[in-house]
Amino acid sequence: MEQKKNTQEQIVNFLKNYGFIFANSEIYGGLSNTWDYGPLGVLLKNNIKQLWWKEFITKDAQAVGLDASILMNPLVWQASGHLSNFSDPLIDCKSCHNRFRADKLIEEAKLGVIVTEQTKFSELEKIINDHKIVCPVCGKSDWTPIRKFNLMFKTHQGVVEEETNAVYLRPETAQGIFVNFMNVQRSLRLKLPFAVGQIGKSFRNEITPGNFIFRTREFEQMELEYFVTPSDADKYFEIELAKIKDFLFKTIKLNTQNVKFREHNRDELSHYSNRTIDVEYNFTHGWSELWGIANRTDFDLKSHAKASNANLWYLDPVSNEKIIPYVIEPSVGVERLLLAIVNDQYEIQTLEDGETREVFHLPMHLAPYKMAVLPLVNKLNDKARVIYDQLVAQGISVTFDTSGSIGKRYRRQDAVGTPYCVTYDFESIETNKVTVRDRETMKQMRINIDEIAKFLDNQSKHD
């Protein structure tokens, strides 16, 4: 069998055709760079989030969860530096009036020039002008000066739109954890080291969103903040980095050749970090950040303590020393992880007889449906439905498919990632056995109906 790398067009079409992702407001012409997750997309996203929660929260005795609000007191964003520093370098094409991020223009020109958050606007302008970088839309090189563009979405609280009523949609979930540090620690009497994680929506008014769901203005983050003593920071950085590798390669089974780990040099580090590693994935548009892990030091707790006059320190019960913890932060976007999984595991497969089939090689714990129940013909629907109802009652995610020939239904389930199909036929009435078909091998076997759930459980243990 032959496997080829997917194009972005193939992936977008696949996800739409099978009910994973739709263009937002499509019947009204859409809204650029916004996406809705269909019936199978919701199931896949939920499975990704549940797996992350299980591996990074449930399995770690030192980790707890949080669900902080999207809207926060504006002083939070002032203290964190988002109001003054959370911005991109905006540049306009004078000819066609399209707007771009200056650093991305340089990056996409592939000049071999490294630009960072610390690169001055004057330096960016010099690079663009010296290399005569052209507008991707009209092909001309006639640019405005670069100016700062804040990425925070601003709205107003209450009935009057006044500056005093301004609030912001959070651009990250982390600050909700930092401002609740003492609430969480005291209410659960936690001792260092401990972690607080949450999954939630964030919003960034990106200048140039794109590459499908890779970069959008509304997205979902899975973030963990590990509070540790400064002396333990390096140790827990390595522990969390190892967990990321296990999650990517053992849990969701990404191809190691499609992933690399890039350590930031000193000039690239954010103002709050003393060490950062980007986990990059080879998407259809090229290598881009998938996951990040940073040692945020004590920057966040110190900043909020100073701005709020709150005591955001930890009292060591042995030494009675007041400690402002360091924070190790692994952070990943749900949508980017989903896109990496599709890039990695969706295949248009050429079979030995020359025919092709779409197959989504999802591990069972990621698959939207673990099994499909298929009556051979409509006359057998009621008897097959009994099997479906029994599996659902046992908490198994299963689908019931009666539309089309059995061959077409097999192909449809291959494409959406269903590991196993159960076919109820006329022989099943007499023998109480069904045919189970394996998505990967396409081989079939007969098993007793009352052993289906046990079969699935055994397969999930070896998945």
SELUM-335678 format. One record per residue (C-alpha): residue number from 1; residue in three letters; x, y, z. Coordinates in Angstrom, 1 decimal, decimal comma. Layout:
<atoms>
ATOM/num/residuo/x/y/z
ATOM/NUM/ALA/X/Y/Z
...
</atoms>
This chain:
<atoms>
ATOM/num/residuo/x/y/z
ATOM/1/MET/0,0/0,0/0,0
ATOM/2/GLU/1,2/3,5/-0,9
ATOM/3/GLN/1,0/6,5/1,5
ATOM/4/LYS/1,4/10,1/0,3
ATOM/5/LYS/1,5/13,4/2,3
ATOM/6/ASN/-1,8/15,1/2,3
ATOM/7/THR/-2,4/18,6/1,0
ATOM/8/GLN/-4,3/21,2/3,0
ATOM/9/GLU/-7,1/21,1/0,5
ATOM/10/GLN/-7,6/17,4/0,9
ATOM/11/ILE/-7,7/17,8/4,7
ATOM/12/VAL/-10,2/20,6/4,6
ATOM/13/ASN/-12,5/18,7/2,2
ATOM/14/PHE/-12,2/15,6/4,3
ATOM/15/LEU/-13,1/17,3/7,6
ATOM/16/LYS/-16,1/19,1/6,0
ATOM/17/ASN/-17,4/16,1/4,0
ATOM/18/TYR/-17,5/13,8/7,0
ATOM/19/GLY/-18,9/16,3/9,5
ATOM/20/PHE/-15,8/17,3/11,5
ATOM/21/ILE/-15,5/21,0/10,7
ATOM/22/PHE/-17,7/23,5/8,8
ATOM/23/ALA/-17,1/27,1/7,8
ATOM/24/ASN/-18,8/29,4/10,3
ATOM/25/SER/-22,0/31,2/9,1
ATOM/26/GLU/-21,6/29,5/5,8
ATOM/27/ILE/-25,1/30,2/4,5
ATOM/28/TYR/-24,4/33,9/4,9
ATOM/29/GLY/-21,1/33,8/3,1
ATOM/30/GLY/-19,1/32,9/6,2
ATOM/31/LEU/-16,9/34,8/8,5
ATOM/32/SER/-13,2/34,6/7,7
ATOM/33/ASN/-11,1/32,3/9,8
ATOM/34/THR/-13,9/31,1/12,0
ATOM/35/TRP/-14,9/27,5/12,1
ATOM/36/ASP/-17,7/25,3/13,6
ATOM/37/TYR/-17,1/21,8/14,8
ATOM/38/GLY/-19,7/19,3/13,5
ATOM/39/PRO/-21,0/16,1/15,1
ATOM/40/LEU/-17,7/14,2/14,7
ATOM/41/GLY/-15,5/17,2/15,3
ATOM/42/VAL/-17,1/17,7/18,7
ATOM/43/LEU/-16,5/14,1/19,6
ATOM/44/LEU/-12,8/14,2/18,5
ATOM/45/LYS/-12,2/17,5/20,3
ATOM/46/ASN/-13,8/16,1/23,5
ATOM/47/ASN/-11,6/13,0/23,3
ATOM/48/ILE/-8,5/15,1/22,9
ATOM/49/LYS/-9,4/17,2/25,9
ATOM/50/GLN/-10,3/14,2/28,0
ATOM/51/LEU/-7,1/12,5/27,2
ATOM/52/TRP/-5,0/15,6/28,1
ATOM/53/TRP/-7,0/16,0/31,3
ATOM/54/LYS/-6,4/12,4/32,2
ATOM/55/GLU/-2,7/12,5/31,5
ATOM/56/PHE/-1,8/15,9/33,0
ATOM/57/ILE/-4,4/16,3/35,8
ATOM/58/THR/-6,0/13,0/36,8
ATOM/59/LYS/-2,8/10,9/36,8
ATOM/60/ASP/-0,8/13,5/38,7
ATOM/61/ALA/-1,5/13,4/42,4
ATOM/62/GLN/-0,1/17,0/42,7
ATOM/63/ALA/-2,4/18,5/40,0
ATOM/64/VAL/-5,8/20,0/40,3
ATOM/65/GLY/-8,2/21,7/37,8
ATOM/66/LEU/-9,8/25,1/37,4
ATOM/67/ASP/-12,3/26,8/35,2
ATOM/68/ALA/-11,7/30,5/35,3
ATOM/69/SER/-13,9/33,1/33,6
ATOM/70/ILE/-13,2/34,5/30,2
ATOM/71/LEU/-13,8/38,1/31,4
ATOM/72/MET/-11,5/39,4/34,1
ATOM/73/ASN/-10,8/42,7/35,8
ATOM/74/PRO/-8,9/44,8/33,3
ATOM/75/LEU/-6,2/45,4/36,0
ATOM/76/VAL/-5,2/41,7/35,5
ATOM/77/TRP/-4,1/42,5/31,9
ATOM/78/GLN/-2,3/45,7/33,0
ATOM/79/ALA/-0,3/43,8/35,6
ATOM/80/SER/0,5/40,9/33,3
ATOM/81/GLY/1,8/43,3/30,6
ATOM/82/HIS/-0,8/42,3/28,0
ATOM/83/LEU/-2,2/45,9/27,6
ATOM/84/SER/1,2/47,3/26,9
ATOM/85/ASN/3,2/44,5/25,4
ATOM/86/PHE/0,8/41,9/23,8
ATOM/87/SER/1,0/43,2/20,3
ATOM/88/ASP/2,2/42,4/16,8
ATOM/89/PRO/4,2/44,5/14,3
ATOM/90/LEU/1,5/45,7/11,8
ATOM/91/ILE/2,5/46,8/8,3
ATOM/92/ASP/0,2/47,9/5,4
ATOM/93/CYS/0,7/47,6/1,6
ATOM/94/LYS/0,2/51,0/0,2
ATOM/95/SER/-0,9/49,6/-3,2
ATOM/96/CYS/-3,6/47,1/-2,3
ATOM/97/HIS/-4,2/48,2/1,4
ATOM/98/ASN/-3,9/44,7/2,8
ATOM/99/ARG/-2,3/44,3/6,2
ATOM/100/PHE/0,3/41,9/7,4
ATOM/101/ARG/2,5/41,0/10,3
ATOM/102/ALA/5,9/42,3/9,5
ATOM/103/ASP/7,7/39,4/11,2
ATOM/104/LYS/5,7/36,8/9,3
ATOM/105/LEU/6,4/38,6/6,0
ATOM/106/ILE/10,1/38,2/6,7
ATOM/107/GLU/9,7/34,6/7,9
ATOM/108/GLU/7,7/33,5/4,8
ATOM/109/ALA/10,3/35,2/2,5
ATOM/110/LYS/12,8/32,5/3,8
ATOM/111/LEU/15,7/34,8/3,9
ATOM/112/GLY/17,4/32,9/6,7
ATOM/113/VAL/17,0/35,9/8,9
ATOM/114/ILE/15,9/35,3/12,5
ATOM/115/VAL/13,5/37,8/14,0
ATOM/116/THR/12,2/37,7/17,6
ATOM/117/GLU/9,8/39,5/19,9
ATOM/118/GLN/12,7/41,7/20,8
ATOM/119/THR/13,5/42,7/17,2
ATOM/120/LYS/13,0/46,5/16,9
ATOM/121/PHE/10,5/47,9/14,3
ATOM/122/SER/13,3/49,8/12,6
ATOM/123/GLU/15,3/46,6/12,1
ATOM/124/LEU/12,2/44,8/10,7
ATOM/125/GLU/11,6/47,7/8,3
ATOM/126/LYS/15,3/47,6/7,2
ATOM/127/ILE/15,1/43,9/6,4
ATOM/128/ILE/11,9/44,3/4,4
ATOM/129/ASN/13,2/47,2/2,4
ATOM/130/ASP/16,8/45,9/1,9
ATOM/131/HIS/15,4/42,6/0,6
ATOM/132/LYS/12,6/44,2/-1,3
ATOM/133/ILE/10,0/41,9/0,1
ATOM/134/VAL/6,9/42,1/-1,9
ATOM/135/CYS/3,2/42,0/-0,9
ATOM/136/PRO/1,8/38,5/-1,1
ATOM/137/VAL/-1,4/39,9/-2,6
ATOM/138/CYS/-0,4/42,4/-5,3
ATOM/139/GLY/3,3/41,7/-5,7
ATOM/140/LYS/4,5/45,3/-5,0
ATOM/141/SER/7,0/46,5/-2,5
ATOM/142/ASP/5,5/49,7/-1,2
ATOM/143/TRP/5,0/49,6/2,6
ATOM/144/THR/3,8/51,9/5,4
ATOM/145/PRO/6,0/52,2/8,5
ATOM/146/ILE/5,4/49,4/11,1
ATOM/147/ARG/3,2/50,1/14,0
ATOM/148/LYS/2,1/48,3/17,1
ATOM/149/PHE/-1,2/46,4/17,0
ATOM/150/ASN/-2,6/45,1/20,3
ATOM/151/LEU/-4,1/41,6/20,0
ATOM/152/MET/-6,6/42,0/22,9
ATOM/153/PHE/-10,3/41,8/22,0
ATOM/154/LYS/-11,9/44,8/23,7
ATOM/155/THR/-15,6/45,0/24,7
ATOM/156/HIS/-17,6/46,9/27,3
ATOM/157/GLN/-19,4/45,8/30,4
ATOM/158/GLY/-22,8/47,3/31,2
ATOM/159/VAL/-25,2/49,4/29,1
ATOM/160/VAL/-22,9/52,4/28,4
ATOM/161/GLU/-19,8/52,1/26,2
ATOM/162/GLU/-17,3/54,1/28,1
ATOM/163/GLU/-13,6/53,6/28,6
ATOM/164/THR/-14,2/53,0/32,3
ATOM/165/ASN/-16,4/50,1/31,4
ATOM/166/ALA/-13,9/48,4/29,1
ATOM/167/VAL/-13,1/44,7/29,6
ATOM/168/TYR/-11,2/42,2/27,5
ATOM/169/LEU/-11,7/38,7/26,2
ATOM/170/ARG/-8,8/36,8/27,7
ATOM/171/PRO/-5,9/36,1/25,2
ATOM/172/GLU/-4,7/33,1/27,3
ATOM/173/THR/-6,1/31,0/30,2
ATOM/174/ALA/-2,9/31,2/32,3
ATOM/175/GLN/-3,7/34,5/34,1
ATOM/176/GLY/-6,9/33,0/35,5
ATOM/177/ILE/-4,8/30,4/37,3
ATOM/178/PHE/-2,2/33,0/38,6
ATOM/179/VAL/-4,8/35,2/40,2
ATOM/180/ASN/-6,4/32,2/41,8
ATOM/181/PHE/-3,1/30,9/43,2
ATOM/182/MET/-3,9/31,6/46,8
ATOM/183/ASN/-7,5/30,5/46,5
ATOM/184/VAL/-6,5/27,1/45,2
ATOM/185/GLN/-3,6/26,6/47,5
ATOM/186/ARG/-5,4/27,5/50,7
ATOM/187/SER/-8,7/25,8/50,0
ATOM/188/LEU/-7,1/22,5/49,3
ATOM/189/ARG/-4,1/23,0/51,6
ATOM/190/LEU/-1,7/22,2/48,8
ATOM/191/LYS/2,1/22,0/49,3
ATOM/192/LEU/4,7/22,8/46,7
ATOM/193/PRO/5,1/21,4/44,2
ATOM/194/PHE/1,5/21,5/42,8
ATOM/195/ALA/-0,1/22,1/39,4
ATOM/196/VAL/-3,3/23,8/38,3
ATOM/197/GLY/-4,6/23,1/34,9
ATOM/198/GLN/-7,6/24,2/32,8
ATOM/199/ILE/-9,1/23,9/29,4
ATOM/200/GLY/-10,8/27,0/28,0
ATOM/201/LYS/-11,4/29,5/25,2
ATOM/202/SER/-9,0/32,3/24,4
ATOM/203/PHE/-9,2/35,1/21,9
ATOM/204/ARG/-6,6/37,0/19,9
ATOM/205/ASN/-7,3/39,6/17,3
ATOM/206/GLU/-4,7/38,2/14,9
ATOM/207/ILE/-3,6/40,4/12,0
ATOM/208/THR/-3,2/37,5/9,6
ATOM/209/PRO/-5,0/34,4/10,8
ATOM/210/GLY/-5,0/31,4/8,4
ATOM/211/ASN/-3,8/28,0/7,5
ATOM/212/PHE/-7,3/26,6/8,2
ATOM/213/ILE/-7,7/26,1/12,0
ATOM/214/PHE/-4,0/26,5/12,8
ATOM/215/ARG/-4,2/30,2/13,5
ATOM/216/THR/-7,7/31,6/14,4
ATOM/217/ARG/-9,0/34,5/16,5
ATOM/218/GLU/-11,0/32,2/18,8
ATOM/219/PHE/-9,4/29,0/20,0
ATOM/220/GLU/-9,2/26,6/22,9
ATOM/221/GLN/-6,2/26,1/25,1
ATOM/222/MET/-5,1/23,3/27,4
ATOM/223/GLU/-2,7/24,9/29,9
ATOM/224/LEU/-1,0/23,7/33,0
ATOM/225/GLU/0,9/25,9/35,5
ATOM/226/TYR/3,2/23,9/37,8
ATOM/227/PHE/4,1/25,9/40,9
ATOM/228/VAL/7,5/24,8/42,2
ATOM/229/THR/10,3/26,0/44,4
ATOM/230/PRO/13,0/27,9/42,3
ATOM/231/SER/15,5/25,1/43,0
ATOM/232/ASP/13,1/22,5/41,5
ATOM/233/ALA/12,3/24,4/38,4
ATOM/234/ASP/14,7/22,6/36,1
ATOM/235/LYS/13,7/19,2/37,4
ATOM/236/TYR/10,0/19,8/36,7
ATOM/237/PHE/10,7/21,4/33,3
ATOM/238/GLU/12,2/18,0/32,3
ATOM/239/ILE/9,4/16,1/33,9
ATOM/240/GLU/6,7/18,0/32,0
ATOM/241/LEU/8,7/17,8/28,8
ATOM/242/ALA/8,8/14,0/29,1
ATOM/243/LYS/5,1/14,0/29,7
ATOM/244/ILE/4,6/16,0/26,5
ATOM/245/LYS/6,7/13,5/24,5
ATOM/246/ASP/4,8/10,5/26,0
ATOM/247/PHE/1,4/12,2/25,2
ATOM/248/LEU/2,4/12,9/21,6
ATOM/249/PHE/4,2/9,6/20,7
ATOM/250/LYS/2,5/7,0/23,0
ATOM/251/THR/-1,0/8,4/23,7
ATOM/252/ILE/-2,0/10,0/20,4
ATOM/253/LYS/0,7/8,2/18,4
ATOM/254/LEU/2,1/11,0/16,2
ATOM/255/ASN/4,9/10,1/13,8
ATOM/256/THR/8,2/11,1/15,5
ATOM/257/GLN/9,5/12,2/12,1
ATOM/258/ASN/6,8/14,9/12,0
ATOM/259/VAL/7,8/16,4/15,3
ATOM/260/LYS/10,9/18,3/16,5
ATOM/261/PHE/11,8/20,2/19,7
ATOM/262/ARG/13,3/23,6/19,3
ATOM/263/GLU/15,0/25,4/22,2
ATOM/264/HIS/14,7/29,1/22,2
ATOM/265/ASN/18,0/31,0/22,2
ATOM/266/ARG/18,5/33,9/24,6
ATOM/267/ASP/17,3/36,5/22,1
ATOM/268/GLU/14,1/34,7/21,5
ATOM/269/LEU/12,9/34,3/25,1
ATOM/270/SER/9,8/36,1/26,2
ATOM/271/HIS/10,3/38,7/28,9
ATOM/272/TYR/8,8/36,3/31,5
ATOM/273/SER/10,8/33,2/30,6
ATOM/274/ASN/14,3/31,9/31,3
ATOM/275/ARG/13,8/28,8/29,2
ATOM/276/THR/11,4/27,8/26,5
ATOM/277/ILE/11,1/24,9/24,1
ATOM/278/ASP/8,7/24,9/21,2
ATOM/279/VAL/7,3/21,5/20,0
ATOM/280/GLU/7,0/22,0/16,3
ATOM/281/TYR/5,0/19,8/13,8
ATOM/282/ASN/5,4/19,5/10,1
ATOM/283/PHE/1,9/20,7/9,0
ATOM/284/THR/0,9/21,0/5,4
ATOM/285/HIS/2,0/24,6/5,4
ATOM/286/GLY/5,4/23,7/7,0
ATOM/287/TRP/7,0/23,4/10,4
ATOM/288/SER/5,1/25,5/13,0
ATOM/289/GLU/4,6/25,5/16,8
ATOM/290/LEU/2,3/22,9/18,1
ATOM/291/TRP/3,0/22,9/21,9
ATOM/292/GLY/5,2/25,1/24,1
ATOM/293/ILE/6,8/24,6/27,5
ATOM/294/ALA/8,3/27,5/29,4
ATOM/295/ASN/9,9/28,3/32,7
ATOM/296/ARG/8,0/31,5/33,5
ATOM/297/THR/10,1/32,0/36,7
ATOM/298/ASP/8,2/34,0/39,4
ATOM/299/PHE/7,3/36,8/36,9
ATOM/300/ASP/3,6/36,3/37,0
ATOM/301/LEU/3,0/36,0/40,7
ATOM/302/LYS/5,4/38,9/41,5
ATOM/303/SER/3,6/41,1/38,9
ATOM/304/HIS/0,1/40,4/40,3
ATOM/305/ALA/1,3/40,7/43,9
ATOM/306/LYS/2,8/44,1/43,2
ATOM/307/ALA/-0,2/45,4/41,3
ATOM/308/SER/-2,9/44,0/43,7
ATOM/309/ASN/-1,1/44,2/47,0
ATOM/310/ALA/-2,1/40,6/47,6
ATOM/311/ASN/0,2/38,1/49,3
ATOM/312/LEU/0,9/35,6/46,5
ATOM/313/TRP/3,6/33,7/48,3
ATOM/314/TYR/3,8/30,2/49,7
ATOM/315/LEU/4,8/29,6/53,4
ATOM/316/ASP/7,1/26,6/53,6
ATOM/317/PRO/5,8/24,6/56,6
ATOM/318/VAL/9,2/23,3/57,5
ATOM/319/SER/11,5/26,4/57,2
ATOM/320/ASN/8,7/29,0/57,6
ATOM/321/GLU/10,3/30,7/54,6
ATOM/322/LYS/8,1/32,8/52,3
ATOM/323/ILE/8,5/31,5/48,7
ATOM/324/ILE/7,3/33,0/45,5
ATOM/325/PRO/7,1/29,9/43,3
ATOM/326/TYR/8,5/29,5/39,9
ATOM/327/VAL/6,1/28,3/37,2
ATOM/328/ILE/6,6/25,6/34,6
ATOM/329/GLU/4,0/26,0/31,9
ATOM/330/PRO/3,2/23,4/29,1
ATOM/331/SER/0,6/25,0/26,9
ATOM/332/VAL/-1,1/23,5/23,8
ATOM/333/GLY/-4,0/24,6/21,6
ATOM/334/VAL/-6,8/22,0/21,1
ATOM/335/GLU/-7,3/23,0/17,4
ATOM/336/ARG/-3,6/22,7/16,5
ATOM/337/LEU/-3,4/19,3/18,2
ATOM/338/LEU/-6,4/18,2/16,3
ATOM/339/LEU/-5,0/19,5/13,0
ATOM/340/ALA/-1,7/17,7/13,7
ATOM/341/ILE/-3,6/14,4/14,3
ATOM/342/VAL/-5,5/14,8/11,1
ATOM/343/ASN/-2,3/15,6/9,2
ATOM/344/ASP/-0,6/12,6/10,7
ATOM/345/GLN/-3,3/10,0/10,6
ATOM/346/TYR/-5,7/10,7/7,7
ATOM/347/GLU/-4,6/8,8/4,6
ATOM/348/ILE/-5,9/8,3/1,1
ATOM/349/GLN/-4,7/4,8/0,8
ATOM/350/THR/-4,0/2,9/-2,5
ATOM/351/LEU/-4,8/-0,8/-2,1
ATOM/352/GLU/-3,2/-3,7/-3,7
ATOM/353/ASP/-6,0/-4,0/-6,3
ATOM/354/GLY/-5,4/-0,3/-7,3
ATOM/355/GLU/-8,5/1,0/-5,6
ATOM/356/THR/-8,3/3,7/-3,0
ATOM/357/ARG/-9,9/4,2/0,4
ATOM/358/GLU/-9,9/7,0/2,9
ATOM/359/VAL/-8,8/5,9/6,3
ATOM/360/PHE/-8,4/7,8/9,5
ATOM/361/HIS/-5,8/5,8/11,6
ATOM/362/LEU/-7,0/7,1/15,0
ATOM/363/PRO/-6,1/5,2/18,2
ATOM/364/MET/-9,3/3,8/19,7
ATOM/365/HIS/-9,3/6,3/22,6
ATOM/366/LEU/-9,3/9,2/20,1
ATOM/367/ALA/-11,9/7,8/17,6
ATOM/368/PRO/-15,3/9,5/17,7
ATOM/369/TYR/-17,0/6,1/17,5
ATOM/370/LYS/-15,3/3,0/18,9
ATOM/371/MET/-17,6/0,8/16,8
ATOM/372/ALA/-20,3/0,9/14,2
ATOM/373/VAL/-23,3/-1,5/14,2
ATOM/374/LEU/-24,4/-2,3/10,7
ATOM/375/PRO/-27,4/-4,4/9,9
ATOM/376/LEU/-26,8/-6,2/6,6
ATOM/377/VAL/-30,2/-5,2/5,3
ATOM/378/ASN/-33,0/-3,0/6,6
ATOM/379/LYS/-35,1/-6,1/7,5
ATOM/380/LEU/-32,5/-6,7/10,3
ATOM/381/ASN/-32,6/-3,2/11,7
ATOM/382/ASP/-34,5/-4,0/14,8
ATOM/383/LYS/-32,4/-6,9/15,9
ATOM/384/ALA/-29,2/-5,0/15,2
ATOM/385/ARG/-30,5/-2,0/17,1
ATOM/386/VAL/-30,7/-4,2/20,2
ATOM/387/ILE/-26,9/-4,6/20,0
ATOM/388/TYR/-26,4/-0,8/19,6
ATOM/389/ASP/-28,6/-0,1/22,6
ATOM/390/GLN/-26,7/-2,5/24,8
ATOM/391/LEU/-23,3/-0,9/23,8
ATOM/392/VAL/-24,7/2,6/24,4
ATOM/393/ALA/-26,0/1,5/27,9
ATOM/394/GLN/-22,5/0,4/28,7
ATOM/395/GLY/-21,1/3,9/28,0
ATOM/396/ILE/-19,5/3,0/24,6
ATOM/397/SER/-19,4/5,6/21,9
ATOM/398/VAL/-21,0/3,7/19,0
ATOM/399/THR/-22,9/4,6/15,8
ATOM/400/PHE/-25,7/2,8/13,9
ATOM/401/ASP/-25,5/3,0/10,1
ATOM/402/THR/-28,0/1,7/7,7
ATOM/403/SER/-27,5/3,9/4,7
ATOM/404/GLY/-26,0/2,3/1,5
ATOM/405/SER/-24,4/-1,0/0,7
ATOM/406/ILE/-22,4/-2,8/3,4
ATOM/407/GLY/-19,2/-2,0/1,4
ATOM/408/LYS/-19,9/1,7/1,3
ATOM/409/ARG/-20,7/1,7/5,0
ATOM/410/TYR/-17,4/0,0/5,7
ATOM/411/ARG/-15,6/2,7/3,7
ATOM/412/ARG/-17,4/5,5/5,4
ATOM/413/GLN/-16,5/4,2/8,9
ATOM/414/ASP/-12,8/3,7/7,8
ATOM/415/ALA/-12,8/7,4/6,8
ATOM/416/VAL/-14,1/8,7/10,1
ATOM/417/GLY/-11,7/6,6/12,1
ATOM/418/THR/-14,1/3,9/13,5
ATOM/419/PRO/-11,8/1,0/14,6
ATOM/420/TYR/-14,4/-1,8/14,3
ATOM/421/CYS/-17,6/-2,5/12,5
ATOM/422/VAL/-20,1/-5,1/13,6
ATOM/423/THR/-22,4/-6,6/10,9
ATOM/424/TYR/-25,6/-8,3/11,9
ATOM/425/ASP/-26,7/-10,7/9,1
ATOM/426/PHE/-29,3/-13,5/8,7
ATOM/427/GLU/-26,9/-16,1/10,1
ATOM/428/SER/-26,7/-14,0/13,3
ATOM/429/ILE/-30,4/-14,9/14,1
ATOM/430/GLU/-29,5/-18,6/14,3
ATOM/431/THR/-25,9/-18,5/15,7
ATOM/432/ASN/-26,1/-15,3/17,9
ATOM/433/LYS/-22,8/-14,3/16,3
ATOM/434/VAL/-21,8/-11,2/14,3
ATOM/435/THR/-19,0/-10,3/11,9
ATOM/436/VAL/-16,4/-7,9/13,3
ATOM/437/ARG/-14,3/-6,0/10,7
ATOM/438/ASP/-11,0/-4,4/11,6
ATOM/439/ARG/-10,4/-0,9/10,2
ATOM/440/GLU/-6,7/-1,3/9,8
ATOM/441/THR/-6,4/-4,8/8,3
ATOM/442/MET/-9,9/-5,0/6,8
ATOM/443/LYS/-10,0/-8,6/8,1
ATOM/444/GLN/-13,2/-10,1/9,5
ATOM/445/MET/-14,0/-12,5/12,3
ATOM/446/ARG/-17,1/-14,0/13,9
ATOM/447/ILE/-17,7/-13,5/17,6
ATOM/448/ASN/-20,6/-14,0/20,0
ATOM/449/ILE/-22,9/-11,0/20,5
ATOM/450/ASP/-22,5/-11,1/24,2
ATOM/451/GLU/-18,7/-10,8/23,8
ATOM/452/ILE/-18,7/-7,6/21,8
ATOM/453/ALA/-18,1/-5,3/24,8
ATOM/454/LYS/-15,4/-7,5/26,2
ATOM/455/PHE/-13,7/-7,6/22,7
ATOM/456/LEU/-13,7/-3,8/22,6
ATOM/457/ASP/-12,3/-3,6/26,1
ATOM/458/ASN/-9,5/-6,0/25,3
ATOM/459/GLN/-8,6/-4,1/22,1
ATOM/460/SER/-8,5/-0,7/23,9
ATOM/461/LYS/-6,0/-2,1/26,4
ATOM/462/HIS/-3,7/-3,1/23,5
ATOM/463/ASP/-4,3/0,1/21,4
</atoms>
